[in-house]
């Protein structure tokens, strides 16, 4: 009971329910799944862009650590909250996010960060950049795990970060406005009937 995005990101929801919603007429499911991937990579994208700027500005290691940590957390949480996602969705630079997705698939973005960091600052700055990034990812993982467990205990449905991103992206394309609790309630009803 799951499906995948084009690049293999697993979404643990019922495919039939998710793709048979009352979407706007111009909605393309493939594009929605691509957007889920891009939003799941938002933390990497933010950290990469800010990392490049911080290294080119020759910032101090402590500044690099703080900015990388916080911008990565912001990238983690934007797609998880619909009001944040909807605002970011309309001002985002889709072209640049797609280029970054290609770079990140082969870890080229990390190589660029390492090279720029060593050229413009030093190895300590590169080290603290990655410490800040992975510390934020770990904190995001812990918060998401607690959140997912609470939803599972309450509703019996697995909703992790990727599922929540999919739900929020799909809500952008619904022909009528809905909320996360309403989506979840309808999903549970469907699952009871289909079993």
N, C-alpha and C positions, 0 to 999 in steps of 0.2 A: 504494500500500500504506500507507494511513493513514486516519484518521477524525477527526472533529471533535467537540468538546464543544458544547453548545447555543449558547454565545456565540462559537464559531468558533476555539477553541484547538486547534491541530493536534497530534495524537498519531500519531507515525510508527511505528505497530505494525500488525500484521495484525488487522483487525476481527473476522474469523471466529474466530481463536484467542482473542482477548481476551474476547469475549462468550460463548464456549461453554466456560467453566470450570465447575468443580464448586463453584458458589456456594451459600451458605445459601439456603433456600427463600424467605425474605422479601426477598431482594436485588432492588433496582430499579436497572437499568443507568443510567437517566436520572439518578437521584439520585447514583449514583457519579460520573457525568460532571460534575454540578454541584459535587460535592465536590472534584474535580480542579481545577476553576476557582477555587474558594475557597482551596484550598491553594496554588495558583500565585500568588494575590494576597495570601498571608499576609504577605509582606514589606511590602506597601503598607498592609495593615491594622495591623500592629504599629507601623509608622512613624507612621501617622495617629493612632492612639490615644495613643502616647507623645508625639507632637508636640503634640497638644491639651493634654495634662497639663503638658508642659514650658513651653508658652507661658502657660497659665493660672497656673502657678507662678512665672512671670517669671524663669526661670533665665537664667544667663549664656550668651552665645553658645558658648563653648568646651564647656560642659556639654551644651548642645543638640546640638552637633556629635557629641560622643563617644557620647551615648545613642542618637542617631538612627542613627549608623553601626553600632553593635553590635546594636541591636534589629532593624535591617533584615537584618543577616547572620543573626541567629537565625531570623528569619522565612523567609529563603531556605533554610536548612539543615534546619529541622524536618521538612518533608515529604519530604526526600531520604533520611532515615534512618528505617527502619521502627520501631525502638524509641522514637525521639522522637515520630514521628507517632502511634503507637498510644496513647501516654500523653496527648499533646495532644488526640487525637481524642475521647477520652472526657470531657475537661474543657472542651472548647471551647464558645464561645457562638455557635452556628450562626446564630441570629437576627441578632446584631450583624454577623457576617461577611457575611450576605446583604445587609443594609442598606448596608454599606460597598461591596460589589460593585456595587450600583446607583449609589452616589455616584461611585465611581471610573470607571464607564463613561463618564460625561460630564465627568470631571475636577473634579467638584464638591468632592471631598475636598481637592484641591490648592488650590482657591479658599478653602475654609474655613480651611486651614492658613495661607495668605497673610494673610487678613483677621485671624484671631486673633493671628498673629505680629506684625503691624503694630500692632494695637490694644493688646496686652498687653506687647509688648517693643519691637522696632524692626526695621528692614529688614535689619540685619546678622544678627540672629537667624534671620530667614526665609531669608536667603542661606545661612548655614552649615547650616541644617536640610537644604536641598536638596543642598548639597555633600556632607554626610554620607550622605544617602540614595543619591545617584547614585554616589558612590564605593564604597559597599557593593554596589550593584547591579553595578557594573563588576567588582569583585573576585569576586563570585559568578559572573558570566558567564565570567570567565577560568578559575576553578576548574572550573566545569561543563564548559567546552569541553575542557579537558585530560582530565577524567574521561571524557567522551563519546568522545574520540579513543582513549583507552586501551582502552575497552570495544570500540570498533569494530575496532581493530587485533587484539585478542585473540579476539573472537567474531564479527566481521563483521556486527554488529547496531547500528543507531543507537539509542542510549539516552541522550537528553538529560534535562534536569531535568523536563520535562513528562511524558515517558515513565516516568521513575522514579517520579514522583508517582502516575501512573495505576497502575503495578505495585504500589506500596505500598498505595494505597487498595483495589485489588482484593484484595490479600492479607488485608485486614481482613475481607472478606466471604467468603473461601474457607471451605468446610465443614471442611477439614483444614488444619493449619498447613503452611506451606511457607517456603522461604528464597529470597532473590533469586537465588543461583546455581542453585538447582533450577528456579525459574521460567524463567531464561534458558536453561538446558539443554533443558527441555521445549519452549520456544519455538523454539529452533534445530532440534530434531528435527522439529517440525511444519513449519517452513519448508522443510526438505530434502524431506520427503514431498510437500508441496503444490506444489513446483516442477515 
